[in-house]
Amino acid sequence: MFEQGARPGWFVAADGDRVVGAISCRDGDAGLALISEPMLRDDYRGRTLEVWMIERAALYAETNGYHTAELPAAPSLDRVRKELEDRLWYLDGTRYVRAFRTPPVPVRGRGLGLGVEARTASCASNVPVGSVAARSVGGSLRLTTVRFSA
């Protein structure tokens, strides 16, 4: 059984009446969710339960309006790195990162002074691969720049 604890963002894994693991998700500011390292009893490790717990916490973050989640790249997660990458998490130094959606970046426009949006294009693994910019011309937006990174 795996259910949300009494405090929002806390999840507890249980085997019958025995608590076997826990994970939490908290606000990291500006749309960033901070997911804790999953804690599991030693006799429950090695079953990829950590990945399932992380995904449950990530689902909580995504459905509560966060655009990105971070998870510490703890040594206990080294053996499940492939499973995390299969679920769109990527290792960024000392943390795993997962972007749920790419938020628009406000950019000052020219011409009529209308606000213009620049969006970051992403590939299937949610890693940024380029950007798009536009400007206002005669009251309408015109695509001005498309850049792709290697």
C-alpha positions, 0 to 999 in steps of 0.5 A: 500500500502506498498513500499520501500521509497526513501532510500534503506531499508526504507519501508512505509505503506500507506492507500491511501495518508495517511502514517500509518507506517514505518520500516527500515533495516540497516547494522549492520556489518559482514552480520547482518541486523538491523531491526527497531521496526515497527511504526504504527498509533494506529488505525492500531495496532492489525491487525498483520501489524507489522509482515507483515512489519517485514517480508518485511524488513527481505525479503529485508535483505535476498535478499541483502546478509545478513545472519542474522537479528535482531529486538529489542524485544520491548513491542509493539511486545509482542502480536505478539511473536507467529506470529514471532516465526511461521516465524522463529524468536526467542527471544534472550534476548532483541532482536528477531533473524532470521537466513536466512542461516547458514554461513560456519565457516573457521577452520584451517586444519591439514595434508596437510594444506588445509582449512577445513570448519565446518558447524553448523547444524540447525533444522527447526527453524534455531536454531543451534543444532550441528556441523560438522568438517572434516580434510584433509587426503591424499588430501581428506576431511574426516569427523572427528566430529559430535556433537549434542547439547541437 
